[in-house]
Amino acid sequence: MKKTQLLGSIGLVTGAVLTLAACGQKSNDNADAKDAKKFPQQTPKKAVKKGGTLSYALETDTPFTGIFNNELSTSGIDSTVAQFGNESLFDTDDSYKINNKGPATFKLDRKAKTITIEVKKGVKWSDGKQVTAKDVEYEYEIMANKGSKSQRYTASLQNIVGVTDYHDGKSKTISGIEMPDGENGRKVVIHFKEMKPGMLQSGNGYFSESASPYHQLKNIPFDKLQSSDAVRKNPLFFGPYKISKIVRGQSVTWVPNKYYWRGTPKLDKITISVVNPNSASQAIKSHKFDIADVVNSQWDQVKNTKDVNFVANIPLSYSYMGFKVGKWKDGRNVMDPKAKMNNKSLRQAMAYAMNIDAVTKRYTHGLSFRVPTLIPEQFGDYFNKNVKGYSYNLKKANQLLDKAGYKKKGTYRVQPNGKPLTIYLAAMTANSNQEPIIRNYIQQWKKIGLNVKLTTGRLIEFNSFYDKVQNDAKDVDVFMGAWGVSSEPSPNDLYSENAPFNFTRFATKKNTQLLGEIDSQKAFNHKYRVDKFHEWQKYMNDEAYVVPTYNSYKITAINSKITGYSFKPSDSNSLWYKVGYAK
């Protein structure tokens, strides 16, 4: 259910923005974070009436791409647009453990090395066709076929028997995916080379939790899928709503899916529309939308708004700084020993020079906060609390650079070989605060003698940013990215040698070893797995190929007449079936 997504600046997507204000501004003792901690995860429960139109604000400074297929889309923005119809095959509990209450049942057989998925009778696409075994199997063809160029074809997926042969063109089918009752049946048995400890958790990456309408897509070549009308203009869903109108990149109108298996959803219509983050507070105060995320730097402007309920949580996400040290080549990450950023001292120095704590504490009152490791604290004992990350330390940054041979020549340092050093930084556009934030960090790096310049000379729009980062553009040495991470904590799909999402392109033997141990047979022993998670976080912190920067509270303003909205994981898959106006 919860899978990896590319986010914009977290300030853009989840409303968590750092504000750089005049130096004389005083802090508010993190009062706003105290407010956020008090907010519930859900709206008050009330009886729901039928009917009504709901308006939803999509806060982004760029048009959405509108790729409405789970295995072809990686954008968190597109996922937000699609949420009203895009239901997962599985419901979960509040710990993201898969249960059998959703559209399909799930059975794991560790001895036989299989999982069995059976779609429930009556789970239908929005055109009235039953969701079939072939629809479930077809997801894997989309991911594994080279023509689709899916970013979801990962090392984890290659654990399915026969997937690699299919990907390499040696087989026309995936031998390890069995449909016992035929393509039009509802049962699928997936055979694995090895069973993994995270397989009972949603978001584990070893199997898909969605389906694609084979009857609609089967005649479209894989290399044409992403641009096809079936994906962009008239996609089918088996969730509570279906698309009735798309204004490309700007808005989507949803109406009830009359074939929805749980019953009739409560609302007559939902419209989700793009709103610039700079206008978010005004939109909330004027009640222009029924649901709108709060941009955290604008919290003071909206917190006293009447007739709204505020709900809040800390999402499974983080922003990070990544250093390019290689290229994506022939399906794997290949490091370049001569890469400009392939010096650990240089990477660590840049991390130590960032004044993240001061910025977040002073100007967001704790609504944004530095995160020390690449495993979110929400994952309990998998989070290594002994890894402290990179707190601000200019002295240490300078010492590291001096010792590594980056000597000062005038204002800036040169490389150990004496050549000039210019570091090109890619960062995304967001709201009006984003540019001063990035300029601040460039000034911090100047303090330690590093000449950092913006790629293209300015901030880059979301889609163009990820196009550059994914394609290893020559003018990107360092980049500021953000993840919405999976609900199973394994970092394999983000940071392994075969992970397309491993945008820094680092691939060391030690990293491969640790990731293998995290997801090994031994890791069915919880203590062993915890120990390996802790070891990996310590290793990644030291190597600093990817440095986590911050996460934030997500606060959402919801019309007080709306009921049924919730951030609880157990509610997420049936959320839009329940949301409606109170009687």
Secondary structure by P-SEA (a helix, b strand, c coil): cccbbbbccccccccbbbbbcccccccccaaaaaaaaaccccccccccccbbbbbbbbcccccccccccccccccaaaaaaacccccccccccccccccccccbbbbbbccccbbbbbbcccccccccccccaaaaaaaaaaaccccccccccccccccccaaaaaaaccccccccccccccccccbbbbbbcccccccccccccccccccccccccccccccccccccccccbbbbcccccccccccccbbbbccccccccccccccbbbbbbbcccaaaaaaaaccccbbbbcccccccccccccbbbbbbbcccccbbbbbcccccccbbbbbcccccccaaaaaaaaaacaaaaaaaccccccbbbbccccccccccccccccccccccaaaaaaaaaaacccccccccccccccbbbbbbbbbbcccaaaaaaaaaaaaaaaacccccccccccccaaaaaaaaaaccccccbbbbbbbccccccccccccccccccccccccaaaaaaaaaaaccccccaaaaaaaaaaaaaaaaaaccccccbbbbbbbbcccccccccccccccccccccccccc
